């Protein structure tokens, strides 16, 4: 099973971002594939701040957008469990 990368666009002091990261980390530990989690703080780059603004957390799996604002644990587990 190939490894996957989950990218989470966040910003500081964002409670939804913390919830999303907790869910992503929990699911990543429970699936059979290797999952790399890449956390990107949109406030650190003007282009990302402009693109995402308050639309965080924004979550991509292997470069494909999957979630905005909330991460559905069951859906993420399904995505990461598919061969």
Buried (B, 14 or more C-beta within 10 A) or exposed (E): EEEBEBBBBBBEEBEBBEBBBEBBBEBBEEBEEEBEBEBBBBBEEEEBBEEBEEEBBBBBBEEEEBBBBEBEBEEBBEBBEEE
